[in-house]
Amino acid sequence: MTSWRVALQSTRLGCLLAALGVWACGSAASTTPETRAAPTPAPAGSDLDAAAPHQPEAAAATSAEAAPADLPAGSSPPPGVSPLDAAERKEANQTCKPLLDALEKQAKKQKTKGPAVEVALSILRQPPKVSGIDVSRCAELLIRDLQTYRAKVIENEAMSSLRILGLNLSAALEAEPPQVCPSAPPTPEPLSALAKGAGSTDPSAWRAPGWQCARFAIQGPHRFQYELRASPSGYEVVARGYPAGELTELYVRYPIQDGRLDLDQPVLRRARP
């Protein structure tokens, strides 16, 4: 379980989601309704406003000092969200407790259909009146926390897919005879088509030799574009998408060492996608 989810479940906001059926309040649940299942590697041969398309060959920074560092994806927020800092989280969990109590009661009575996080956000955008606290301030904090959580859940698709790709590329390299997979182009194209949310990709797009070798295809709606970059020293697998309305790029570099793929590599967030 990621630190983002643990942090949310440990707050009273986590109990609001519990009232909407996401998990048991304070528990360490293993599944979340909003989490799209990780894409299944397909057998070989199987069949938010629009944004500008991604340009993979972006100009390099003019100096090392000017280039921001790439960060681990699991512990960094995607662009487009504003995570709570420690003081704000304490404020949301303690000062805003009366609002959360009122929201929990409302959530249990309300029979609104839809994803629990979206229902919670709709309630927070028109919160009940609660005396003794700044309701608008509390609602703003809780909305930001939920938006961050939602974006990280969406990113689970990409992080799982990048790991699946690593496993499949490793299996190809260890096959008899060993297969060094070629590069595969960004799929689907155009990237901007995913800016408004999940979309499906024509199965033929996954028939590029690189995807066939890696036995990778996504069947059904997904939110990220994927790319496989091969070199004599290993692979870079890339996922691009809009988990919070702004473009983010996640990637893993898997080096080949002694004829095997080193899978013990972090998922990183590109500082300048």
JOFENWO-V265442 format. One record per pair of residues at least 6 apart in sequence whose C-alpha atoms are under 8 Angstrom apart, sorted by the first residue. I is the first residue (numbers start at 1). J is the second residue. D is the distance in whole Angstrom. If there is no record, write none. Layout:
I;J;D + I;J;D
//
This chain:
1;28;8 + 1;30;7 + 2;74;7 + 3;74;8 + 3;75;7 + 4;75;8 + 4;149;7 + 4;152;8 + 5;149;7 + 6;28;7 + 8;14;5 + 8;145;8 + 8;149;7 + 9;15;7 + 9;25;7 + 9;26;5 + 9;27;7 + 9;28;8 + 10;26;6 + 11;26;8 + 11;93;6 + 12;93;6 + 12;97;7 + 12;100;6 + 13;93;8 + 13;100;7 + 13;142;7 + 14;25;6 + 14;26;7 + 15;24;8 + 15;25;5 + 15;26;7 + 15;104;7 + 16;100;7 + 16;103;7 + 16;104;5 + 16;107;7 + 16;120;7 + 17;23;7 + 17;25;8 + 17;116;7 + 17;117;7 + 17;120;7 + 18;24;5 + 18;25;5 + 19;25;8 + 19;104;6 + 19;107;6 + 19;108;6 + 20;107;6 + 20;108;7 + 20;116;6 + 20;120;8 + 21;116;7 + 22;32;6 + 22;33;7 + 22;116;7 + 23;29;6 + 23;32;7 + 33;115;7 + 33;116;8 + 34;115;6 + 34;116;8 + 34;117;8 + 34;153;7 + 34;154;8 + 35;153;6 + 35;154;7 + 35;156;7 + 35;157;8 + 36;154;8 + 36;156;8 + 36;157;7 + 37;157;7 + 38;156;8 + 38;157;6 + 38;160;6 + 38;161;6 + 39;157;7 + 39;160;8 + 39;161;6 + 39;217;7 + 39;218;5 + 39;219;7 + 40;216;8 + 40;217;7 + 40;218;7 + 40;219;8 + 41;164;7 + 41;215;6 + 41;216;5 + 41;217;6 + 41;218;7 + 42;215;6 + 42;216;5 + 42;217;5 + 42;218;7 + 43;212;8 + 43;215;6 + 43;216;8 + 44;212;5 + 44;213;7 + 44;215;5 + 44;216;8 + 45;207;7 + 45;212;7 + 46;203;8 + 47;203;5 + 47;204;7 + 47;206;8 + 47;207;8 + 48;194;8 + 48;195;5 + 48;196;3 + 48;197;6 + 48;242;8 + 48;245;6 + 49;195;6 + 49;196;6 + 50;192;6 + 50;193;7 + 50;195;5 + 50;196;7 + 51;192;5 + 51;195;6 + 52;192;6 + 53;190;6 + 53;191;6 + 53;192;5 + 54;191;7 + 54;192;8 + 54;273;8 + 56;273;8 + 58;273;8 + 61;67;6 + 68;271;6 + 68;272;8 + 69;271;6 + 70;268;6 + 70;269;6 + 70;270;5 + 70;271;5 + 71;268;5 + 71;269;5 + 71;270;7 + 71;271;7 + 72;266;7 + 72;267;6 + 72;268;4 + 72;269;6 + 73;250;7 + 73;267;6 + 73;268;5 + 73;269;5 + 74;267;7 + 76;269;8 + 77;83;7 + 77;148;7 + 77;152;7 + 78;151;7 + 78;152;8 + 78;243;7 + 78;244;7 + 78;248;6 + 79;244;7 + 79;245;8 + 79;246;6 + 79;247;7 + 79;248;7 + 80;244;5 + 80;245;6 + 80;246;6 + 81;144;7 + 81;147;7 + 81;148;6 + 81;151;8 + 81;244;6 + 82;144;6 + 82;145;8 + 82;148;7 + 83;144;6 + 83;145;6 + 83;148;6 + 84;141;7 + 84;144;7 + 84;145;6 + 88;141;7 + 92;138;6 + 92;141;6 + 92;142;7 + 95;133;7 + 96;133;7 + 96;135;8 + 96;138;6 + 98;130;7 + 98;133;8 + 99;128;8 + 99;130;6 + 99;135;7 + 99;138;8 + 102;128;7 + 102;130;8 + 103;123;8 + 103;124;8 + 103;127;8 + 103;128;8 + 107;120;8 + 112;119;7 + 113;119;8 + 117;146;7 + 117;150;7 + 121;143;6 + 121;146;7 + 124;139;6 + 124;142;8 + 124;143;7 + 125;139;7 + 125;143;8 + 127;135;7 + 127;139;7 + 129;135;7 + 147;244;8 + 148;244;8 + 151;243;5 + 151;244;5 + 152;243;7 + 154;223;8 + 154;243;6 + 155;243;6 + 157;222;8 + 157;223;8 + 157;224;8 + 158;224;7 + 158;239;6 + 158;250;8 + 159;250;8 + 159;267;7 + 162;237;6 + 162;238;7 + 162;239;7 + 162;251;7 + 162;252;7 + 162;267;8 + 165;214;7 + 165;216;7 + 165;237;7 + 166;237;8 + 166;254;7 + 166;263;6 + 167;263;7 + 168;214;5 + 168;215;7 + 168;216;8 + 169;180;8 + 169;181;7 + 169;213;8 + 169;214;5 + 169;261;8 + 170;260;7 + 170;261;5 + 170;263;8 + 172;178;6 + 172;179;5 + 172;180;7 + 172;181;8 + 172;213;7 + 172;214;7 + 173;179;5 + 173;180;6 + 173;259;7 + 173;260;7 + 173;261;7 + 174;259;8 + 174;260;7 + 179;213;8 + 181;209;8 + 181;210;6 + 181;213;6 + 181;214;7 + 181;230;7 + 182;209;7 + 182;210;5 + 182;213;8 + 182;229;8 + 182;230;6 + 183;209;8 + 183;210;5 + 183;227;8 + 183;228;5 + 183;229;5 + 183;230;5 + 184;208;6 + 184;209;7 + 184;210;5 + 184;211;6 + 184;227;6 + 184;228;5 + 184;229;7 + 185;208;8 + 185;226;8 + 185;227;5 + 185;228;7 + 186;225;6 + 186;226;5 + 186;227;4 + 186;228;8 + 187;201;8 + 187;205;7 + 187;206;7 + 187;225;5 + 187;226;5 + 187;227;6 + 188;201;6 + 188;205;7 + 188;225;6 + 188;226;7 + 189;225;8 + 191;225;6 + 191;240;8 + 191;241;8 + 193;199;8 + 194;223;6 + 194;224;7 + 194;225;8 + 194;241;7 + 194;242;7 + 195;241;7 + 195;242;6 + 195;245;7 + 196;245;8 + 197;223;6 + 197;242;8 + 198;221;5 + 198;222;5 + 198;223;4 + 198;224;8 + 199;220;8 + 199;221;5 + 199;222;6 + 199;223;6 + 200;219;8 + 200;220;5 + 200;221;4 + 200;222;6 + 201;218;8 + 201;219;8 + 201;220;7 + 201;221;8 + 203;217;8 + 203;219;8 + 206;212;7 + 206;216;7 + 206;217;6 + 210;228;7 + 211;217;7 + 211;228;8 + 223;241;6 + 223;242;7 + 223;243;8 + 224;239;6 + 224;240;5 + 224;241;5 + 224;242;8 + 225;239;5 + 225;240;5 + 225;241;6 + 226;237;7 + 226;238;6 + 226;239;5 + 226;240;7 + 227;237;6 + 227;238;5 + 227;239;7 + 228;235;7 + 228;236;6 + 228;237;5 + 228;238;6 + 229;235;6 + 229;236;5 + 229;237;6 + 230;236;7 + 233;255;6 + 233;256;6 + 234;253;7 + 234;254;6 + 234;255;4 + 234;256;5 + 234;261;7 + 235;253;6 + 235;254;5 + 235;255;6 + 235;256;8 + 236;251;7 + 236;252;6 + 236;253;4 + 236;254;6 + 237;251;6 + 237;252;5 + 237;253;7 + 238;249;7 + 238;250;6 + 238;251;4 + 238;252;7 + 239;249;6 + 239;250;5 + 239;251;6 + 240;247;7 + 240;248;6 + 240;249;4 + 240;250;6 + 241;247;6 + 241;248;6 + 241;249;7 + 242;248;6 + 247;273;7 + 248;269;7 + 248;270;7 + 248;273;6 + 249;269;6 + 249;270;5 + 249;273;5 + 250;267;7 + 250;268;6 + 250;269;5 + 250;270;6 + 251;267;6 + 251;268;5 + 251;269;7 + 251;270;7 + 252;265;7 + 252;266;6 + 252;267;5 + 252;268;6 + 253;265;7 + 254;261;6 + 254;262;6 + 254;263;6 + 254;265;7 + 255;261;6 + 255;262;6 + 256;262;6
//
